[in-house]
Amino acid sequence: MRTFKTSTLVLTLLLIGGAALAQENRFGNIAEQQRTSTVLGGTGMFNTFSTRTLYKGEFNFAAFWNRYDRDPGGLRIDQAPFNFTVGLTNRWELWVDWVTWQKTTSENPLLLSGYQYNAVRLYGDPVQILGPPVGGRGKSAAVFPGTGVDTGGILPALGRFGTPAGLNGVSTISPAGSGGPLVSGLGPAIVSNQSNFFNDLPFFGVVDFLGFDGLGRPVLGTRESANGSGDVYVGSKYNLIDANRHWFSMALAGYVKIPISRDDSARARGRTNGEYEYGPTLILGQETSSHRLRFYENIGYIHIGDIKSGGVKVLDLRDKLLVSGGASFAVNKHIELLAELASTVYVGSGTLSLERINPLDLTVGARFFLRDGSIAFGGGYRYALNAASRRTLSVLECTEVVKSSHDNGSVSKDGGYCPPPTPPPPVIECKPKTMEFGEGERGGFVGFFSIGTRKGCPPPPVPSCTLEESASVVTRGDRLTLTVKPTTPGYPDAKASYQYRWEVRDAQGRSVPVNGNGATVDVSTAQFLCGRYSVSVTVSVSVESIDHPSGCVSSGQSTCASTFEITEPPCPAVTCSIVASATTVTEGDRVSLRAVITGPGRTTCTWTTTGGRLSSTTGTEVTLNTTGITGPVTCQAMVTTDARRCEQPCPGSSCVTTITVQEIPPPPRRPEIVKPCGPIFFPFTSARINNEHKACLDQIALALQQDPRAALVIDGHRDSSERVGISLTRANNARDYLVAEKGVDSARITVRNFGDTCPQEKGEAQLNRRVEFFILPEGATISDVDAAKRCRSGSRRREITDEEPAQGEPARPSRTRRPEPVGETAEPTNVYGRNGSTTVSTRSERALAPASVVRSVSARVIDGALRVAVETDGTVEFKDFTLTGPARIVIDLAGVHSNLGSMTIPVVGGFVDRVRVGEPSPGAVRIVIDLRAMTRYRVTREGARLLVVVGEEGVAAGSR
């Protein structure tokens, strides 16, 4: 009673507080905003389904606390279901419900056969202990002669293993079967040949083994409650008659229960009956026009599977007929009051139970909604109307009766004394007596919190339309058909209806009649004047809103427009083409042009051109003068006619032609001579062909092979200080190498001797000692070579034909200029490096061992020239060469390493940027001199020292 009063007070406070949140309905009707989940899942009240469903894409996620009472045994069941409901379509929803936690408590555990059954389970397999089973493969459960009830089923009769009163707390029948140990602690021996169980949890009754008493007898105790996760339900509901359109609505639902476990331990803990159950439910509903007052009725038939073991039906569970109904009243869009009756009637065949009670619950509560119903919470008080009341059962009371003997003895005939006989043993007498059991709790509750999504109103219908004409240009007198094709984005065509209002006006804005008022109309043009007419149609749309919340905007309109033109029969076609005397001419030629015109009426022709001069701009024949122009020239003839249509001139025509004017071809150009590698330079009075010369000659031979029609000119030169004929010998040696070594036909080679008549342009003596090469492609001549040949300014070049080749290699004359002494004073000898730079060595080098380390590198500018000194520990082998892009002088030292590592020496001023030292690989040191521009240099080697002079007057860098 206290719980009922407390719940009523809390509910009243919630209603008073929630009333302040009331607002006007702006999201469909009020019933559409108050769709939330039942305890089982699916939209409805607490335990009663409604006919409404979630719209497509909407969902509810709900968490419940559900408490209710059941008999026999005074069961109190607490559940924590979590369910998820989603709308598959606007009429069809699907849900999943999981009882994440379930606790079952018994206030009268002695009235449940589950305790007796689970006492048997402590000693082994109940089927073997209570068996052998009889039957159990048909409709009825098997009979277990051992201790099962006579009517069938594995559950023992209520009180079968009970302890008779007055028998020292020891049962008279062992749960372990015949010959098993007698136990104590299982309650009174109730006189009954039937089991007693709750159909949904028939095996509930956890038994604890407490140990042994002083006489070694097992002591068993009953546990009143147990918990764990419960079953899973999957269900669906489909709306057959929509409550938004009819006061009477209907829906069909159904669900399948999937047991969380089929193990007897889970059954004993009251988590599940371990069997599948499924069935349909018919849902009816009635709502007032305002949708505030709503009634719902459910009737469903649920089939429950029977408990089996080894293919034998050990317990026959009855099916369920679910009958419920309820009413709700919406105070406003945020508060709903509701009351419902829910009954479960167990039907069909089943194992008999001593107490068979069909539950009937009354639930009264309220629900609260926020954010258009996407958030909901609430609860209600639940009362069991037909729970078992206090009841009296017959139990056995057994007592030990001791019968005493009334014979005190007698004297025998011979005078002796006869003792009394032995008294009889005690006798246990059991008599039935009544025992009263109290009633269980009747009050429970349900509470929930739900969150989900709600589908708002769709955008107002805004039709779009396309207006089509049978023709955009109509000849006067023809019939014109106008058709409009409307669509409404977001709405299927089947749920949209349209109306049309047509209007056609001429160019002055005057309205003209049309025939019809639907999507297609006709316009008669017989009385229309030529001109352009405008058409407009206003499209009004009305859409059904059953797929969305009620109250949404369901109509709209838009206008589309177009134009058409009324004309007279088309103008006669006028065509033209241009016939030219030639389409490709040379600059200065004249081209005759003639326009060929077809079509009725009198025509005129006007000419234009993009270049040149026309003899006339009118007439059908003209002449184009191409003097002073080149490239393509477009000539166009514009033709007009005197024909008219709708008081307007008919169009003429035009035609074009293109004349290509080519330039006067220039005289043929002579082929250019090719200067291959070279020139090659020789030492003083030397004509010997060395390896460097051969590399150039090999390149020339390859070029002559690639062009078999080319010829070669070889020009020999000498310095004026050299002996006569050495220039011719040099040229002949080069020719002989090409002929003898490379197989070049001597007929393709011309050798010329210029002696000292053509000094090199720079005028340096060592550059005069050279041989030059010129390759003449087919068509080139010696005069082309002479035009390309360059000599020093002021010289008089001439070919010498009266000299004989010089013979032998005379001794080198003494130098007129000695090298600048650096370090030791021994007289140096000059040799040429691979790039033509001068390399100077001294005779003292022969006494030094090969170098292994570079000790120092220094750089300084003296008299405008850079001097780079490289100190080593012996004679070092090196090679020097130049690179371009950027300009660099590179000296590579072989067989040494550097004590300096990598270093950079900046140079201030002059034509050198810096000097860099590095080791590109083991046993090699590289010195790089970065130049601003390529200049002359020389390398002097004096013993263990190299001196590189950059910028000093001497051999030009990189000359070859």
ZAMARGU-4260 file (C-alpha; in steps of 0.2 Angstrom, whole numbers, plus 5000, padded with zeros to 4 digits):
<rodrens>
0) 5000/5000/5000 | 5014/5011/5004 | 5022/5008/4987 | 5006/5013/4978 | 5005/5029/4988
5) 5023/5034/4984 | 5021/5030/4965 | 5005/5041/4965 | 5013/5056/4973 | 5028/5055/4961
10) 5017/5053/4946 | 5007/5068/4951 | 5022/5079/4953 | 5028/5074/4936 | 5012/5078/4928
15) 5012/5095/4936 | 5030/5099/4931 | 5027/5093/4913 | 5012/5103/4910 | 5023/5119/4910
20) 5032/5112/4894 | 5016/5111/4884 | 5018/5120/4867 | 5008/5120/4851 | 5009/5105/4839
25) 5021/5109/4825 | 5026/5091/4820 | 5012/5081/4813 | 4997/5076/4824 | 5001/5073/4843
30) 5000/5054/4841 | 5014/5054/4829 | 5025/5062/4841 | 5021/5050/4855 | 5028/5034/4847
35) 5039/5025/4859 | 5044/5007/4863 | 5035/4994/4873 | 5044/4983/4886 | 5045/4969/4872
40) 5051/4981/4858 | 5040/4989/4844 | 5030/5005/4846 | 5015/5005/4858 | 5011/5008/4877
45) 5020/4999/4891 | 5014/4981/4887 | 5002/4984/4873 | 5006/4987/4855 | 4999/5002/4845
50) 4994/5002/4827 | 5006/5015/4823 | 5024/5012/4817 | 5039/5022/4815 | 5042/5030/4798
55) 5055/5024/4786 | 5073/5028/4793 | 5066/5032/4811 | 5072/5022/4826 | 5070/5021/4845
60) 5083/5014/4857 | 5075/5011/4874 | 5081/5005/4890 | 5068/4998/4903 | 5066/4993/4921
65) 5052/4981/4922 | 5046/4972/4938 | 5031/4961/4939 | 5024/4947/4951 | 5018/4929/4946
70) 5012/4914/4955 | 5014/4900/4961 | 5028/4903/4972 | 5026/4921/4975 | 5038/4925/4961
75) 5045/4943/4959 | 5053/4946/4942 | 5065/4961/4939 | 5071/4964/4921 | 5082/4976/4912
80) 5077/4975/4894 | 5086/4985/4880 | 5077/4986/4863 | 5080/4994/4846 | 5066/4998/4834
85) 5068/5004/4816 | 5056/5009/4803 | 5059/4999/4787 | 5045/5008/4777 | 5032/5021/4782
90) 5021/5006/4788 | 5033/4992/4793 | 5045/4992/4808 | 5057/4979/4815 | 5063/4977/4833
95) 5076/4968/4843 | 5074/4966/4862 | 5087/4959/4874 | 5083/4956/4892 | 5101/4960/4898
100) 5098/4956/4916 | 5084/4946/4924 | 5082/4942/4943 | 5069/4930/4949 | 5064/4930/4968
105) 5052/4918/4976 | 5043/4922/4992 | 5036/4904/4994 | 5050/4893/4986 | 5043/4878/4995
110) 5027/4879/4983 | 5038/4876/4968 | 5043/4859/4961 | 5058/4867/4953 | 5067/4865/4970
115) 5063/4847/4971 | 5069/4844/4953 | 5085/4854/4956 | 5088/4844/4972 | 5088/4828/4961
120) 5100/4837/4949 | 5113/4838/4963 | 5115/4819/4962 | 5116/4816/4943 | 5105/4816/4928
125) 5087/4818/4933 | 5081/4808/4918 | 5091/4793/4924 | 5087/4796/4943 | 5068/4798/4940
130) 5067/4786/4925 | 5065/4776/4915 | 5053/4788/4907 | 5037/4781/4900 | 5030/4789/4884
135) 5035/4807/4880 | 5037/4805/4862 | 5019/4811/4857 | 5009/4826/4863 | 5010/4822/4882
140) 5026/4823/4893 | 5034/4807/4899 | 5029/4799/4915 | 5044/4796/4928 | 5038/4782/4939
145) 5053/4785/4951 | 5047/4801/4959 | 5039/4811/4945 | 5020/4815/4945 | 5008/4802/4939
150) 5001/4814/4926 | 5018/4815/4917 | 5032/4827/4917 | 5049/4827/4925 | 5045/4839/4939
155) 5042/4829/4955 | 5025/4831/4964 | 5025/4846/4976 | 5033/4841/4993 | 5038/4824/4986
160) 5055/4826/4994 | 5049/4836/5008 | 5053/4833/5027 | 5037/4827/5036 | 5035/4836/5052
165) 5040/4827/5068 | 5053/4816/5059 | 5069/4824/5065 | 5070/4835/5049 | 5074/4820/5037
170) 5064/4817/5021 | 5057/4800/5019 | 5061/4799/5000 | 5079/4802/4993 | 5081/4814/4979
175) 5095/4803/4973 | 5083/4789/4969 | 5079/4772/4977 | 5093/4768/4990 | 5100/4786/4989
180) 5104/4796/5005 | 5090/4804/5014 | 5092/4822/5016 | 5085/4836/5026 | 5080/4854/5023
185) 5068/4853/5008 | 5052/4859/5018 | 5036/4851/5022 | 5029/4835/5014 | 5014/4843/5005
190) 5001/4830/5001 | 4999/4831/4982 | 5001/4820/4967 | 5004/4835/4955 | 5019/4847/4952
195) 5018/4865/4955 | 5027/4878/4943 | 5025/4894/4933 | 5024/4890/4915 | 5037/4903/4909
200) 5050/4898/4922 | 5045/4880/4926 | 5062/4874/4933 | 5066/4889/4944 | 5072/4885/4961
205) 5091/4885/4965 | 5096/4872/4978 | 5112/4874/4988 | 5121/4860/4996 | 5125/4866/5014
210) 5135/4851/5020 | 5132/4836/5031 | 5123/4836/5048 | 5131/4827/5064 | 5124/4810/5057
215) 5132/4812/5040 | 5116/4816/5032 | 5116/4829/5017 | 5108/4846/5021 | 5100/4855/5007
220) 5094/4873/5007 | 5084/4883/4995 | 5090/4900/4988 | 5076/4912/4986 | 5083/4922/4971
225) 5095/4921/4956 | 5099/4932/4941 | 5108/4933/4925 | 5105/4938/4907 | 5088/4934/4899
230) 5081/4930/4882 | 5082/4939/4865 | 5066/4944/4856 | 5065/4948/4837 | 5049/4955/4831
235) 5040/4965/4817 | 5024/4975/4815 | 5015/4981/4799 | 5002/4994/4798 | 4986/4989/4788
240) 4974/5003/4791 | 4982/5020/4794 | 4977/5030/4810 | 4980/5047/4801 | 4967/5044/4789
245) 4954/5033/4798 | 4947/5034/4816 | 4949/5015/4816 | 4966/5007/4813 | 4973/4990/4812
250) 4991/4982/4812 | 4998/4965/4812 | 5013/4960/4823 | 5023/4945/4828 | 5039/4940/4837
255) 5051/4926/4840 | 5059/4923/4857 | 5077/4916/4856 | 5082/4908/4873 | 5098/4914/4880
260) 5102/4896/4886 | 5094/4879/4885 | 5104/4873/4900 | 5095/4867/4916 | 5107/4878/4926
265) 5100/4894/4917 | 5082/4887/4919 | 5085/4884/4938 | 5091/4902/4940 | 5075/4909/4932
270) 5083/4917/4917 | 5073/4907/4904 | 5063/4892/4901 | 5075/4887/4888 | 5063/4885/4874
275) 5059/4895/4858 | 5042/4904/4857 | 5034/4913/4843 | 5017/4919/4836 | 5007/4933/4828
280) 4997/4947/4837 | 4982/4957/4829 | 4982/4975/4834 | 4966/4986/4834 | 4966/5005/4837
285) 4954/5019/4839 | 4958/5038/4840 | 4948/5054/4841 | 4949/5067/4828 | 4962/5077/4838
290) 4972/5061/4841 | 4973/5065/4860 | 4962/5050/4866 | 4968/5034/4860 | 4963/5016/4863
295) 4972/5000/4858 | 4968/4982/4859 | 4979/4967/4856 | 4976/4948/4854 | 4990/4936/4851
300) 4993/4918/4851 | 5011/4912/4856 | 5017/4895/4854 | 5029/4889/4867 | 5041/4874/4863
305) 5041/4859/4875 | 5056/4854/4886 | 5064/4838/4879 | 5079/4828/4884 | 5087/4815/4873
310) 5072/4816/4861 | 5060/4813/4875 | 5047/4827/4880 | 5050/4829/4899 | 5038/4844/4902
315) 5023/4849/4892 | 5022/4868/4892 | 5006/4877/4888 | 5004/4890/4874 | 5000/4908/4878
320) 4985/4918/4873 | 4990/4937/4875 | 4975/4948/4878 | 4978/4966/4882 | 4970/4983/4880
325) 4974/5001/4885 | 4969/5019/4884 | 4980/5035/4883 | 4976/5053/4884 | 4989/5066/4878
330) 4988/5081/4889 | 4999/5090/4876 | 5013/5085/4865 | 5025/5082/4880 | 5014/5073/4892
335) 5004/5057/4889 | 4993/5048/4903 | 4989/5030/4900 | 4982/5014/4908 | 4982/4997/4902
340) 4976/4979/4906 | 4987/4964/4901 | 4982/4946/4903 | 4991/4930/4899 | 4980/4915/4897
345) 4989/4898/4896 | 4980/4887/4883 | 4982/4870/4875 | 4989/4854/4883 | 5002/4854/4896
350) 5008/4846/4912 | 4996/4848/4926 | 5001/4861/4939 | 4994/4862/4957 | 4990/4880/4955
355) 4986/4886/4937 | 4985/4905/4937 | 4983/4916/4922 | 4991/4933/4926 | 4981/4949/4924
360) 4990/4965/4927 | 4984/4983/4928 | 4997/4997/4924 | 4994/5015/4926 | 5007/5028/4922
365) 5013/5043/4912 | 5026/5046/4898 | 5035/5062/4894 | 5041/5067/4876 | 5054/5080/4871
370) 5061/5086/4854 | 5046/5080/4844 | 5046/5063/4853 | 5063/5058/4849 | 5067/5058/4867
375) 5055/5050/4879 | 5054/5044/4897 | 5042/5039/4910 | 5035/5025/4920 | 5020/5017/4928
380) 5014/5007/4943 | 5010/4989/4939 | 4998/4978/4950 | 4994/4960/4948 | 4975/4958/4949
385) 4974/4939/4951 | 4989/4934/4960 | 4987/4919/4972 | 4980/4924/4989 | 4984/4916/5006
390) 4980/4897/5004 | 4980/4881/5015 | 4988/4865/5009 | 4988/4848/5017 | 5005/4842/5024
395) 5010/4826/5032 | 5014/4826/5051 | 5024/4810/5056 | 5026/4806/5074 | 5035/4791/5083
400) 5022/4781/5093 | 5029/4769/5107 | 5017/4756/5114 | 5020/4750/5132 | 5016/4732/5138
405) 5003/4731/5152 | 5009/4713/5157 | 5020/4715/5173 | 5025/4697/5174 | 5018/4681/5182
410) 5022/4666/5194 | 5025/4650/5185 | 5017/4633/5191 | 5033/4628/5198 | 5034/4643/5208
415) 5046/4653/5197 | 5043/4671/5190 | 5040/4674/5172 | 5046/4691/5166 | 5034/4702/5155
420) 5036/4700/5136 | 5047/4713/5126 | 5037/4729/5122 | 5034/4731/5103 | 5045/4743/5093
425) 5040/4761/5091 | 5028/4765/5076 | 5029/4780/5065 | 5012/4787/5062 | 5009/4800/5049
430) 4993/4810/5048 | 4988/4825/5037 | 4986/4842/5044 | 4983/4859/5036 | 4997/4872/5033
435) 4994/4890/5028 | 5005/4899/5015 | 5005/4918/5014 | 5002/4927/4998 | 5016/4935/4988
440) 5018/4953/4982 | 5006/4961/4970 | 5014/4978/4966 | 5027/4981/4953 | 5032/4995/4941
445) 5039/4999/4924 | 5051/5013/4919 | 5060/5018/4903 | 5070/5030/4894 | 5070/5031/4875
450) 5080/5041/4862 | 5078/5040/4843 | 5075/5050/4827 | 5059/5058/4820 | 5055/5062/4803
455) 5049/5080/4800 | 5038/5087/4787 | 5045/5086/4770 | 5048/5102/4760 | 5033/5110/4754
460) 5028/5103/4737 | 5035/5115/4723 | 5031/5108/4706 | 5042/5110/4691 | 5036/5109/4674
465) 5042/5108/4656 | 5031/5116/4642 | 5032/5108/4625 | 5025/5114/4609 | 5021/5103/4594
470) 5031/5116/4584 | 5041/5131/4589 | 5036/5139/4572 | 5019/5136/4565 | 5013/5141/4548
475) 4997/5151/4549 | 4982/5140/4548 | 4990/5124/4556 | 4985/5118/4573 | 4997/5120/4587
480) 4997/5108/4602 | 5004/5113/4619 | 5009/5100/4632 | 5015/5103/4650 | 5024/5090/4660
485) 5024/5093/4678 | 5035/5084/4692 | 5036/5087/4711 | 5053/5084/4718 | 5052/5073/4733
490) 5035/5065/4729 | 5031/5051/4718 | 5019/5054/4703 | 5006/5042/4710 | 5004/5053/4726
495) 5003/5070/4717 | 4987/5078/4708 | 4989/5093/4696 | 4977/5107/4690 | 4982/5119/4676
500) 4978/5137/4671 | 4983/5141/4653 | 4986/5159/4645 | 4992/5163/4627 | 4995/5181/4622
505) 5001/5190/4606 | 5016/5202/4604 | 5004/5216/4610 | 4999/5207/4626 | 4982/5203/4620
510) 4975/5186/4626 | 4970/5173/4613 | 4959/5158/4616 | 4964/5140/4619 | 4955/5124/4618
515) 4955/5113/4634 | 4961/5115/4652 | 4971/5099/4655 | 4989/5095/4653 | 4987/5096/4634
520) 4978/5110/4625 | 4976/5115/4606 | 4977/5132/4598 | 4969/5136/4581 | 4980/5148/4572
525) 4969/5152/4557 | 4965/5170/4563 | 4982/5174/4570 | 4994/5186/4562 | 5012/5183/4559
530) 5022/5186/4575 | 5028/5179/4591 | 5016/5173/4605 | 5019/5169/4623 | 5012/5154/4633
535) 5011/5152/4651 | 5003/5139/4662 | 5001/5139/4681 | 5002/5121/4688 | 4995/5118/4705
540) 4999/5102/4714 | 4991/5093/4729 | 5001/5078/4737 | 4996/5065/4749 | 5004/5066/4766
545) 5002/5048/4773 | 5021/5045/4771 | 5025/5060/4783 | 5018/5068/4798 | 5001/5075/4797
550) 4999/5093/4796 | 5012/5096/4783 | 5010/5108/4768 | 5002/5097/4754 | 5000/5110/4740
555) 5010/5122/4730 | 5011/5130/4712 | 5023/5136/4700 | 5022/5143/4682 | 5032/5139/4667
560) 5032/5148/4650 | 5037/5147/4632 | 5035/5155/4615 | 5030/5150/4598 | 5030/5160/4581
565) 5016/5161/4568 | 5023/5162/4550 | 5018/5161/4532 | 5024/5148/4521 | 5043/5147/4521
570) 5053/5159/4509 | 5060/5151/4493 | 5077/5144/4496 | 5092/5153/4488 | 5109/5145/4486
575) 5125/5149/4478 | 5142/5142/4475 | 5158/5150/4468 | 5168/5143/4454 | 5187/5148/4453
580) 5199/5147/4439 | 5212/5140/4451 | 5212/5137/4470 | 5231/5137/4472 | 5242/5151/4463
585) 5258/5160/4465 | 5259/5178/4471 | 5255/5190/4457 | 5243/5178/4447 | 5225/5183/4443
590) 5210/5172/4448 | 5193/5172/4439 | 5178/5170/4451 | 5160/5166/4446 | 5145/5165/4457
595) 5132/5151/4452 | 5115/5156/4460 | 5099/5146/4461 | 5082/5151/4467 | 5067/5161/4461
600) 5065/5180/4461 | 5077/5193/4457 | 5094/5191/4465 | 5109/5203/4468 | 5127/5198/4472
605) 5140/5207/4483 | 5158/5202/4484 | 5171/5204/4498 | 5189/5197/4500 | 5201/5195/4515
610) 5216/5199/4503 | 5221/5205/4486 | 5211/5216/4475 | 5194/5212/4467 | 5190/5219/4449
615) 5172/5223/4456 | 5161/5221/4471 | 5145/5217/4462 | 5140/5205/4448 | 5141/5187/4447
620) 5159/5187/4439 | 5174/5196/4446 | 5194/5194/4445 | 5205/5193/4461 | 5223/5201/4459
625) 5235/5192/4471 | 5250/5204/4469 | 5258/5208/4486 | 5249/5194/4496 | 5253/5177/4502
630) 5244/5163/4511 | 5225/5159/4511 | 5213/5172/4504 | 5194/5170/4507 | 5182/5177/4495
635) 5164/5178/4499 | 5148/5182/4488 | 5133/5188/4498 | 5116/5185/4488 | 5100/5194/4492
640) 5083/5191/4485 | 5067/5202/4482 | 5055/5189/4489 | 5046/5193/4505 | 5037/5183/4519
645) 5026/5190/4533 | 5030/5208/4526 | 5048/5204/4529 | 5062/5202/4517 | 5066/5183/4514
650) 5084/5179/4518 | 5097/5177/4504 | 5112/5166/4504 | 5131/5167/4504 | 5145/5156/4498
655) 5164/5157/4500 | 5179/5150/4492 | 5198/5150/4498 | 5212/5154/4486 | 5229/5148/4493
660) 5243/5161/4487 | 5261/5154/4487 | 5277/5164/4488 | 5288/5165/4474 | 5301/5151/4477
665) 5318/5157/4482 | 5334/5151/4473 | 5340/5134/4479 | 5352/5136/4494 | 5369/5128/4494
670) 5373/5115/4506 | 5383/5121/4521 | 5400/5113/4525 | 5402/5104/4541 | 5417/5107/4553
675) 5419/5091/4563 | 5431/5090/4577 | 5448/5099/4577 | 5458/5107/4573 | 5472/5096/4579
680) 5488/5104/4586 | 5506/5098/4584 | 5521/5101/4594 | 5535/5111/4586 | 5541/5104/4569
685) 5531/5088/4573 | 5519/5079/4561 | 5516/5063/4571 | 5498/5058/4573 | 5496/5054/4592
690) 5481/5046/4601 | 5472/5062/4603 | 5473/5066/4585 | 5467/5048/4581 | 5451/5051/4591
695) 5446/5066/4581 | 5451/5057/4564 | 5440/5042/4570 | 5425/5054/4572 | 5428/5061/4555
700) 5429/5043/4547 | 5412/5039/4556 | 5404/5055/4548 | 5410/5050/4531 | 5403/5033/4533
705) 5386/5040/4538 | 5386/5051/4523 | 5394/5042/4508 | 5391/5057/4496 | 5401/5069/4507
710) 5419/5074/4504 | 5433/5079/4515 | 5445/5094/4514 | 5461/5093/4525 | 5471/5110/4527
715) 5489/5109/4534 | 5497/5124/4543 | 5513/5128/4551 | 5521/5142/4561 | 5533/5153/4553
720) 5547/5147/4564 | 5545/5129/4558 | 5553/5121/4543 | 5545/5122/4526 | 5534/5107/4521
725) 5530/5102/4539 | 5512/5108/4536 | 5510/5097/4521 | 5517/5082/4530 | 5504/5085/4544
730) 5490/5085/4532 | 5496/5070/4522 | 5498/5060/4539 | 5480/5064/4543 | 5474/5058/4526
735) 5485/5042/4527 | 5478/5037/4543 | 5460/5039/4537 | 5464/5029/4521 | 5475/5016/4529
740) 5467/5013/4546 | 5449/5018/4543 | 5447/5013/4525 | 5441/5030/4518 | 5442/5031/4499
745) 5457/5043/4495 | 5446/5050/4481 | 5435/5058/4493 | 5449/5067/4502 | 5457/5084/4496
750) 5473/5089/4505 | 5479/5107/4504 | 5494/5116/4511 | 5494/5133/4517 | 5511/5134/4526
755) 5512/5149/4537 | 5500/5160/4526 | 5485/5158/4537 | 5490/5161/4555 | 5477/5157/4568
760) 5465/5171/4573 | 5473/5174/4590 | 5490/5174/4582 | 5499/5163/4595 | 5513/5152/4588
765) 5507/5136/4596 | 5490/5138/4588 | 5497/5140/4571 | 5504/5122/4571 | 5488/5114/4566
770) 5478/5104/4554 | 5459/5109/4550 | 5446/5098/4543 | 5430/5102/4533 | 5417/5090/4527
775) 5408/5095/4511 | 5390/5088/4509 | 5384/5084/4491 | 5383/5100/4482 | 5396/5110/4492
780) 5412/5116/4484 | 5430/5121/4489 | 5424/5139/4488 | 5412/5136/4502 | 5427/5130/4513
785) 5437/5146/4508 | 5422/5156/4514 | 5421/5148/4531 | 5440/5147/4534 | 5447/5161/4546
790) 5464/5168/4547 | 5472/5181/4558 | 5468/5199/4552 | 5481/5206/4540 | 5487/5189/4534
795) 5487/5184/4515 | 5480/5167/4514 | 5485/5156/4499 | 5487/5138/4495 | 5505/5132/4492
800) 5507/5119/4479 | 5525/5119/4476 | 5531/5113/4492 | 5537/5095/4496 | 5533/5087/4512
805) 5546/5088/4526 | 5555/5073/4530 | 5560/5066/4548 | 5558/5075/4565 | 5573/5087/4568
810) 5579/5091/4585 | 5568/5103/4595 | 5576/5120/4595 | 5580/5128/4612 | 5565/5138/4619
815) 5566/5157/4618 | 5556/5158/4635 | 5561/5149/4651 | 5547/5145/4663 | 5546/5155/4679
820) 5556/5145/4692 | 5546/5139/4707 | 5554/5130/4721 | 5569/5121/4715 | 5581/5128/4702
825) 5583/5113/4691 | 5579/5116/4673 | 5561/5110/4669 | 5556/5101/4653 | 5538/5104/4646
830) 5526/5091/4641 | 5508/5092/4635 | 5493/5086/4646 | 5478/5077/4639 | 5469/5094/4636
835) 5483/5103/4628 | 5488/5112/4644 | 5507/5113/4647 | 5514/5102/4660 | 5532/5106/4667
840) 5543/5093/4676 | 5560/5094/4683 | 5574/5081/4682 | 5575/5080/4701 | 5558/5071/4701
845) 5568/5055/4697 | 5575/5054/4714 | 5558/5055/4723 | 5547/5040/4728 | 5529/5040/4722
850) 5518/5052/4733 | 5505/5044/4745 | 5497/5060/4754 | 5493/5078/4750 | 5500/5088/4764
855) 5493/5105/4760 | 5484/5116/4746 | 5486/5135/4746 | 5480/5148/4734 | 5485/5166/4731
860) 5484/5180/4718 | 5501/5186/4712 | 5502/5199/4698 | 5484/5196/4693 | 5487/5177/4691
865) 5481/5164/4703 | 5494/5152/4709 | 5488/5136/4718 | 5502/5126/4726 | 5499/5107/4730
870) 5512/5100/4743 | 5514/5081/4743 | 5526/5068/4750 | 5533/5062/4733 | 5530/5062/4715
875) 5512/5062/4711 | 5503/5056/4695 | 5489/5068/4689 | 5478/5072/4675 | 5470/5089/4671
880) 5455/5094/4661 | 5442/5108/4659 | 5423/5108/4661 | 5410/5120/4655 | 5393/5125/4662
885) 5400/5131/4674 | 5418/5134/4669 | 5430/5123/4679 | 5448/5117/4679 | 5450/5100/4687
890) 5466/5091/4693 | 5464/5073/4698 | 5478/5066/4709 | 5480/5047/4709 | 5487/5035/4722
895) 5486/5048/4736 | 5474/5053/4750 | 5472/5070/4758 | 5476/5075/4776 | 5465/5090/4773
900) 5448/5082/4771 | 5436/5092/4761 | 5440/5110/4761 | 5436/5126/4751 | 5448/5141/4748
905) 5439/5157/4743 | 5448/5168/4731 | 5444/5187/4732 | 5444/5196/4715 | 5450/5191/4698
910) 5442/5178/4687 | 5442/5163/4700 | 5428/5161/4713 | 5436/5148/4724 | 5447/5132/4725
915) 5439/5116/4732 | 5448/5100/4738 | 5440/5083/4740 | 5442/5064/4740 | 5429/5058/4727
920) 5435/5040/4730 | 5448/5030/4740 | 5466/5034/4734 | 5460/5049/4723 | 5461/5068/4727
925) 5452/5080/4716 | 5456/5099/4716 | 5443/5110/4707 | 5446/5128/4702 | 5429/5137/4699
930) 5430/5150/4686 | 5419/5165/4681 | 5425/5162/4663 | 5436/5150/4655 | 5454/5156/4654
935) 5472/5150/4651 | 5481/5140/4664 | 5497/5129/4665 | 5502/5115/4678 | 5521/5114/4684
940) 5527/5099/4693 | 5543/5101/4703 | 5547/5086/4714 | 5534/5084/4727 | 5525/5100/4723
945) 5512/5104/4709 | 5510/5123/4704 | 5494/5127/4695 | 5495/5145/4687 | 5478/5152/4681
950) 5478/5167/4670 | 5496/5168/4666 | 5500/5171/4647 | 5503/5154/4640 | 5494/5139/4632
955) 5475/5142/4631 | 5465/5132/4642 | 5456/5118/4633 | 5464/5120/4616 | 5463/5104/4606
</rodrens>
